[in-house]
Amino acid sequence: MIQQNKGESKGLVLVVDDSLIALELVAEILGVSGYSVIKAENGERALTLAQESTPDLILLDIRMPGMDGYEVCRRLKADSRTADIPITFLSALDDTSALLEGFRLGAVDYIAKPYHVEEVLARVRTQVELRKLKLDLEEMVQERTAQLENEMVARMQKTEELLESRQKLQELSGHMEEVREEERKYIARELHDEMGQVLSVLHIDLVQLSSELDKPVSQSQKKLSDIIRMLDQVADSARTISENLRPGMLDVLGLAAAIQHHVKKIMDSTNIQFELKMNQDEFNIDTGTATAVFRIFQESITNVIRHAQAKNVEVKLVSLGHELILVVQDDGCGMVEKVAGQRRGFGILGMQERVNLLGGAILIESTPGQGTRIEVNFPIRDVESF
């Protein structure tokens, strides 16, 4: 049974003594002074109570019949549940060797009999406060250790994310260089195969025509018609190359017209049907945003043509307050969990980079067999500030 004073307890003390008078005396001293007290009259009971209640301090009499204080101390220190509880011996012995044996077994202090109230309270207060300080310190250490472990995990995750981002940027950079090289090859091929050949033929025809200037005009008319036709062909090739590099309509007529033109061109060259919805004839946005939106739209349509096997595509471009929303949705085969093909993966990564640079957001939803939906949200910046 616990003896306790009214009010908040200063600590829980287990008193062990085979003398009922001594036991009650110590319990009374401690109880009046604000401590909760558990009493045990023998060693076996002391071990049980110590395991059940985990007191802040054990006051243990050395001289007890049966199991003496030394054996009780030895067993308490051998049990992980009670090993950390401080033990103060109660002793009438005036034998230094006996006290040293108690300290060797793990005791932290001793109180000599007969008891002096001030001494008992002073020694108990010291050990209880030391015990609480130790427990508080261990709790602080555990909390700090847990905090450091969490911070370390967070830093490791951050490091992994940074390494992954760096790897993606390196791959994207390599892909962009590959794309540039492909564009160079395309332009070189177009210049050589189309314009180069036509210009060579023009050169030959002009040389021949110059040698026939003394002949009647009627004989040179067909040659002039052929030269004009080839010049038109050169102009068409130049426009095609220029349009592939950057749609001139985007700069001249704006984003809405450029998207309409691109949709018509794709419908003329494929069997894909488009439904285009826009809530404005033109969008009052800056050049950078217009270019990003068009390139993302272009890349989305390219993915549809190359991979989606779609029959129908819905394109929405709407301006809502300070936000521009582009949605491209197809009824194709959808994407598997890991995007098939490096080029397609890089295409999506490139779109994400364009969106991030302008502070927007991109959402890609796809289910195998049920098509793909790409939604991009851009903040609309004040055109007058550019």
Secondary structure, DSSP 4 states (H G I P E B T S, - for coil): -EE--SSS-S-EEEEE-S-HHHHHHHHHHHHHTT-EEEEESSHHHHHHHHHHH--SEEEEES--SSS-HHHHHHHHHHSTTTTTS-EEEEE----HHHHHHHHHHT--EEEESSP-HHHHHHHHHHHHHHHHHHHHHHHHHHHHHHHHHHHHHHHHHHHHHHHHHHHHHHHHHHHHHHHHHHHHHHHHHIIIIIIIHHHHHHHHHHHHHHHTTTS-HHHHHHHHHHHHHHHHHHHHHHHHHHHHHS-HHHHHT-HHHHHHHHHHHHHHHSS-EEEEEES-SS----HHHHHHHHHHHHHHHHHIIIII--SEEEEEEEEETTEEEEEEEE-S----SSPSSHHHHHHHHHHHHHHHHTT-EEEEEE-TTS-EEEEEEEEPP-GGG-
